[in-house]
Amino acid sequence: MRPNKEAIEFDNSVENAVKKYLNNKQAYCMYPGCNMHAISSHTISKKISLNQISENGILFSPESKRMYPEKKYGIGEIGINDASTFKGFCKIHDEIFFSVDKNGIKSQKDVFLQVYRVLNYIIFNENVINKMAPLFYEKLNTSLKNENIKKIIERGKNTATEANEIRIKKLNKYSSNILNIINAGGLNSATFDEEAFLTLDITMDQDIQENSHNKNEDNLIIVHRKVNYHIPVAMATKVSFSLNTQGKEDELFLICIPYENYSDLIIMFAKGKSLFAKNNHYLHYIYNDLNMLELIEKTMVNSEDWWMSPRAYKSIPENKKEIFIEDMYYRNLNFFEFYDLSIFNDLRAKLIKKYKQNQSGIDKLIKIHEQRLDHIPLRDNKELKKEKLNSKMMLAFLDFRKE
């Protein structure tokens, strides 16, 4: 069913309201105890990272295209000054990231600083959802005539609001604990060696543990790896995905910072409840460059906070672009299954060549990635996908009615 003109206009009004909120000059610094106005700054360094993948100040990133009579989702141009920016810190507290922005991640402390900044970027965006949600519910309330449906929507609103507040509370606790560790002064400031690999087990304070069934389930694992090749995308994102039919969710934080000749990768997840922690599953990605590339690609499909090199985006064949964008729109992939579309062919081919030359003993994995270079995966047709998406929405609707 096509959205009507009124719905499209409403979507655009909400999007304009979001933009107005994001550009609000009265945003305040997110550093604890500071009440100064926040400035617009980059989550990923513009000087030493985004400049390395942009062309004429342009990058490519996910975007919504709302034009009557269709709503479309795609990937479009974004200016480097807008990529990864948010109003999170005042001019004084933004200076705590000076070394990271100037030199990149060189030490354990730098890892924590980058994680702290990304967490606040995510919190900022979650707060935008909180601010804008009333617009959606007000529109629904005025357009619906059926009182029973209104009651169901109201329960859904309350559930969604509560879930968002829980997410923000948890993220704030992560952020607070990371900042406490930074300010405690015990972090190793020694410079990393090339191809560094660092795993940090971060204990959350009792405040966050007291609501957990397992005392360590909210503790964090932070893994950093520096690789000696250029990844043509910057990322600062959190991906949430369902673990099973009971609706339990797993989540992964992924940060990718490309430089001219190398890249920094950071993944973070909750120790006690994440499948990434179970049987050290995360090592499957961290120790192998091909698996890490696949993790980056499927994270891109499931998130919007990434910024790609124009050269890399334009090198993707049109038939692959179409599948990539459709996958992003429907997001019905199993996160723990192998993603069958190669987005970064040039980099994948380079890594395959490296492993072949080193006689690494992973012939089966190399063959799988080699086959993906020219593989065009099959997908359900769009109408069937829409039906499946509508069915999921209806199931959620019926679940509310049962309450």
C-alpha positions in Angstrom: 0.0 0.0 0.0 1.4 3.4 -1.0 1.5 6.0 1.7 -0.8 8.9 1.0 0.3 12.5 0.4 -0.6 13.5 3.9 1.5 10.8 5.4 4.5 11.8 3.3 4.1 15.4 4.3 3.9 14.4 7.9 7.1 12.3 7.5 8.8 15.4 6.1 7.6 17.6 8.9 9.0 15.2 11.4 12.3 15.0 9.6 12.4 18.8 9.5 11.7 18.9 13.2 14.6 16.4 13.8 16.9 18.6 11.8 15.9 21.7 13.8 16.5 19.8 17.0 19.9 18.7 15.8 20.9 22.2 14.9 19.6 23.7 18.2 22.2 26.1 19.4 21.0 25.7 23.0 22.3 22.1 23.3 24.3 21.7 26.4 27.6 19.9 27.1 27.2 16.2 27.9 30.3 16.1 30.2 29.1 15.6 33.8 28.5 18.8 35.7 29.0 21.1 32.8 26.3 23.5 31.8 28.0 25.3 28.9 26.6 25.3 25.4 27.8 22.4 23.2 29.6 22.9 19.9 29.2 20.9 16.8 32.0 18.4 16.5 32.9 15.2 14.8 32.7 11.7 16.4 35.3 10.5 13.9 38.2 12.8 13.4 37.7 15.0 10.3 41.4 16.0 10.0 43.1 12.6 10.1 40.3 10.2 9.2 37.3 11.6 7.2 39.6 13.7 5.1 41.3 10.4 4.0 38.1 8.9 2.5 36.2 12.0 1.3 36.4 13.5 -2.2 35.9 17.2 -2.6 34.4 17.2 0.9 31.8 14.6 0.1 31.1 11.1 1.6 28.3 8.7 1.1 25.9 7.7 3.9 22.3 6.2 4.3 19.5 8.6 3.7 15.7 8.6 3.5 14.1 9.9 0.4 10.4 10.8 0.9 8.8 11.9 -2.3 5.1 11.3 -3.0 3.8 8.8 -3.9 6.7 6.6 -2.7 9.0 6.5 0.3 12.4 5.3 -0.6 15.6 4.4 1.3 19.0 4.9 -0.3 22.6 6.0 0.0 23.4 9.6 -0.8 26.0 12.3 -0.5 26.8 14.0 2.8 29.2 16.8 3.4 32.2 16.1 5.5 31.2 18.8 7.9 28.0 16.9 8.7 29.4 13.4 8.8 29.5 12.0 12.3 28.8 15.5 13.9 26.7 16.1 16.9 26.4 18.8 19.6 27.8 16.8 22.5 30.5 18.8 24.2 31.4 22.4 24.9 34.6 23.8 23.4 36.6 23.1 26.6 35.5 19.5 27.0 35.8 18.7 23.3 39.6 19.4 23.9 39.9 16.1 25.8 39.8 14.4 22.4 42.6 16.6 20.9 45.2 13.8 20.9 42.8 11.3 19.3 41.9 13.9 16.6 45.5 14.8 15.9 47.3 11.5 16.1 44.7 8.8 16.0 44.5 5.9 18.5 48.0 5.4 19.9 47.4 4.2 23.4 45.0 2.4 25.8 43.7 5.8 27.0 43.0 6.8 23.4 40.8 3.7 23.0 38.7 4.8 26.0 38.5 8.4 24.8 37.1 7.2 21.4 34.7 4.8 23.0 33.5 7.6 25.4 32.9 10.0 22.5 31.0 7.4 20.4 28.8 6.4 23.4 27.8 10.1 23.8 27.1 10.3 20.1 24.7 7.4 20.4 23.1 8.8 23.6 22.6 12.1 21.8 20.7 10.4 19.0 18.6 8.3 21.4 17.6 11.6 23.0 16.5 12.9 19.6 14.2 9.9 19.4 12.8 10.8 22.8 12.2 14.4 21.8 10.6 13.6 18.4 8.4 10.6 19.4 5.5 12.7 20.7 5.1 14.1 17.2 4.4 10.7 15.8 1.9 9.7 18.5 0.1 13.0 18.3 -0.4 12.5 14.6 -1.7 8.9 15.2 -4.0 10.0 17.9 -5.7 12.7 15.8 -6.0 10.6 12.7 -7.4 7.4 14.3 -11.2 7.1 14.9 -11.3 3.7 16.6 -11.0 4.2 20.4 -9.8 0.6 20.9 -7.0 1.1 18.4 -6.1 4.4 20.2 -5.7 2.5 23.5 -3.5 -0.1 21.8 -1.4 2.6 20.3 -1.1 4.3 23.7 0.1 1.1 25.3 2.6 0.7 22.5 3.8 4.3 23.0 4.3 3.7 26.7 6.2 0.5 26.1 8.4 2.2 23.4 9.1 5.2 25.7 10.0 2.9 28.6 12.4 0.8 26.4 14.1 4.0 25.1 14.6 5.3 28.6 16.1 2.0 29.7 18.5 2.1 26.7 19.5 5.7 27.5 20.0 4.8 31.2 22.3 1.9 30.3 24.2 3.9 27.8 24.7 6.7 30.3 26.0 4.2 32.8 28.5 2.8 30.2 29.6 6.4 29.4 29.9 7.3 33.1 32.0 4.2 33.9 34.3 4.8 30.9 34.8 8.4 31.9 35.6 7.4 35.5 38.3 5.0 34.2 39.8 7.8 32.0 39.8 10.2 34.9 41.3 7.7 37.3 44.6 8.1 35.5 45.7 4.5 35.6 45.5 3.8 31.9 48.5 2.8 29.9 49.6 5.7 27.7 52.4 3.7 25.9 52.2 3.7 22.1 50.8 0.6 20.5 52.9 -1.4 18.2 51.8 -1.9 14.5 49.0 -4.5 14.2 48.2 -4.1 17.9 45.5 -6.2 19.5 44.1 -5.2 22.9 41.2 -6.8 24.9 39.8 -4.9 27.9 37.4 -6.4 30.4 35.6 -3.5 32.0 33.7 -4.0 35.3 30.6 -1.9 35.6 29.8 -0.5 39.1 27.2 -2.1 41.4 24.6 0.4 40.3 24.2 -1.2 36.9 24.7 -4.8 38.1 22.0 -4.7 40.8 19.3 -5.0 38.1 21.0 -8.0 36.4 20.2 -11.6 36.8 23.8 -12.4 36.2 26.2 -10.1 38.2 28.5 -9.6 35.3 26.1 -9.6 32.3 26.5 -5.8 31.9 30.2 -5.8 32.2 31.9 -4.7 28.9 34.4 -6.3 26.7 36.3 -3.7 24.6 38.5 -5.0 21.8 40.8 -2.8 19.8 42.8 -3.8 16.7 45.0 -1.7 14.5 45.4 -3.1 10.9 47.9 -2.1 8.3 45.4 -1.5 5.5 42.9 1.2 4.6 39.2 0.5 5.2 37.2 2.9 3.0 34.4 3.5 5.6 34.2 5.3 8.9 31.7 3.9 11.5 30.4 4.8 15.0 27.4 2.7 15.6 25.5 0.4 17.9 23.6 -2.6 16.3 20.8 -4.3 18.2 19.4 -7.6 16.9 17.1 -10.4 18.1 18.8 -13.4 19.6 15.8 -15.7 19.5 12.0 -15.9 19.1 11.5 -14.8 22.7 12.6 -11.3 21.6 15.8 -11.1 23.6 18.3 -8.7 22.1 22.0 -8.7 21.6 24.0 -5.6 20.8 27.3 -4.7 19.3 29.2 -1.4 19.2 31.5 -1.1 16.3 33.9 1.8 15.6 36.0 1.9 12.4 38.5 4.7 11.9 40.3 4.8 8.5 43.5 6.6 8.0 45.7 7.0 4.9 47.5 3.7 5.2 45.9 1.8 8.1 42.7 1.6 10.2 41.6 1.3 13.8 38.8 -1.1 14.8 37.1 -1.2 18.1 34.2 -3.6 19.0 32.4 -3.5 22.3 29.7 -5.7 23.8 28.2 -6.8 27.1 30.3 -9.7 28.6 27.7 -11.8 30.3 24.8 -11.9 27.8 26.2 -11.4 24.3 26.8 -14.2 21.8 30.0 -12.3 20.9 31.3 -13.3 24.3 30.1 -16.9 24.3 32.9 -19.2 23.6 35.0 -16.2 22.7 33.1 -15.8 19.4 34.4 -12.3 18.9 37.9 -13.8 18.2 36.4 -15.3 15.1 36.2 -11.7 13.7 39.2 -10.1 15.4 41.9 -12.6 14.4 40.9 -12.9 10.8 40.8 -9.9 8.4 38.3 -11.5 6.0 35.9 -12.2 8.8 36.4 -8.7 10.2 35.5 -7.2 6.8 32.3 -9.3 6.7 31.4 -8.1 10.1 31.8 -4.5 8.9 29.7 -5.1 5.9 26.8 -6.7 7.7 27.0 -4.0 10.4 26.6 -1.4 7.7 23.4 -3.2 6.5 22.0 -3.1 10.0 22.9 0.5 10.9 23.0 4.1 9.6 25.9 5.7 11.3 28.6 5.1 8.7 30.3 7.3 6.1 31.8 5.7 3.0 34.4 6.8 0.5 32.8 8.0 -2.8 35.3 6.0 -4.7 34.4 2.8 -2.8 30.7 3.4 -3.2 30.9 4.2 -6.9 32.9 1.0 -7.5 30.0 -1.2 -6.3 28.2 -2.6 -9.4 24.7 -1.3 -9.7 23.1 -4.7 -9.2 25.0 -5.1 -5.9 24.0 -1.6 -4.9 20.4 -2.4 -5.3 20.7 -5.5 -3.1 22.7 -3.7 -0.5 20.1 -0.9 -0.3 17.2 -3.4 -0.1 19.0 -5.3 2.6 19.4 -2.1 4.6 15.8 -1.2 4.2 14.3 -4.6 5.3 17.0 -5.6 7.7 15.8 -9.2 8.0 19.3 -10.7 8.1 20.5 -13.1 10.8 23.4 -11.2 12.3 25.2 -14.5 13.1 24.9 -15.9 9.6 27.4 -15.2 6.9 26.5 -12.1 4.8 26.5 -13.2 1.2 27.1 -9.8 -0.5 30.6 -8.4 -1.1 30.5 -4.6 -0.7 34.2 -4.0 -0.7 35.5 -6.1 -3.6 38.8 -4.4 -4.0 39.7 -4.7 -0.3 38.4 -8.3 -0.2 40.6 -9.3 -3.2 43.6 -7.6 -1.6 43.1 -9.6 1.7 42.5 -12.9 -0.2 45.8 -12.3 -2.1 47.6 -11.7 1.2 46.3 -14.9 2.8 47.2 -16.9 -0.3 50.8 -15.6 -0.3 51.2 -16.4 3.4 49.9 -19.9 2.9 47.7 -19.3 6.0 45.9 -22.7 6.1 42.4 -21.3 5.7 41.8 -22.4 2.2 38.1 -23.1 2.8 37.5 -19.6 4.1 39.5 -18.0 1.3 37.4 -19.9 -1.2 34.1 -18.7 0.4 35.3 -15.1 0.2 36.7 -15.6 -3.3 33.3 -16.8 -4.6 31.6 -13.7 -3.1 33.6 -11.3 -5.3 31.4 -11.8 -8.3 28.4 -13.4 -6.6 25.0 -11.8 -7.0 22.8 -13.2 -4.2 19.2 -14.0 -4.7 16.6 -12.2 -2.6 12.8 -12.4 -2.3 11.0 -10.1 -4.7 10.2 -6.7 -3.2 6.4 -7.3 -2.9 7.1 -10.5 -0.9 9.5 -8.6 1.3 6.9 -5.9 1.9 4.4 -8.6 2.8 6.8 -10.1 5.3 7.5 -6.7 6.8 3.8 -5.9 7.1 3.3 -9.3 8.7 5.9 -8.6 11.4 4.3 -5.2 12.1 0.9 -6.9 12.4 2.2 -9.6 14.8 3.6 -6.8 16.9 0.2 -5.1 16.8 -1.6 -8.3 17.8 0.8 -8.8 20.7 -0.2 -5.4 22.1 -3.9 -6.4 21.8 -3.3 -9.6 23.9 -2.1 -7.5 26.8 
